[in-house]
Amino acid sequence: MNRTQVTSLIIPVISIACLIGGGFLLQNNGQDQVNASRSVKGTTLNADSIHVSFEQVGGKVLNIPVTEETKVKKGTVLMTLDSKDVDLQIEQLRTQIAQFNTQISQQQSIQLGYTRATTQEKQAQLDIAQAQVTESKSQGTSG
């Protein structure tokens, strides 16, 4: 084979290699092993998924029953945290709820007192009007 024949074969060989590589990537949907394992329900535990799962959770870790690259299922306990901080927060929230309930009761008592005062004021106005009518009737019969 001469040099021109080898050169003319390089382009088709590279094209075929690219097609095979592209087909392989399409078969895997462009996912590597880590991304592919995330899409499966019973998946492999890795450090990235733990970090993302527990970003908003804080506390002292008491127990880690599974290790990285262990197969886990939905609902498997990955780690146990110390619950003291959470328990304190729950107790503080319960105390706040009790305070709010007390404030609500006080507001309801104030509202009830306001309603009574309004009713008494209206009754007093009616009594005044009735007294004026009685007075005008008595002046009309005497005069």
CORHU-V161671 format. One record per helix or strand. SS is the DSSP state (a for helix, b for strand). FROM is the first residue (numbers start at 1). LEN is the number of residues. If there is no record, write none. Layout:
# CORHU-V161671
[[SS,FROM,LEN] [SS,FROM,LEN]]
This chain:
# CORHU-V161671
[[a,3,25] [a,33,6] [b,44,1] [a,47,7] [b,61,3] [b,71,1] [b,80,2] [a,84,59]]
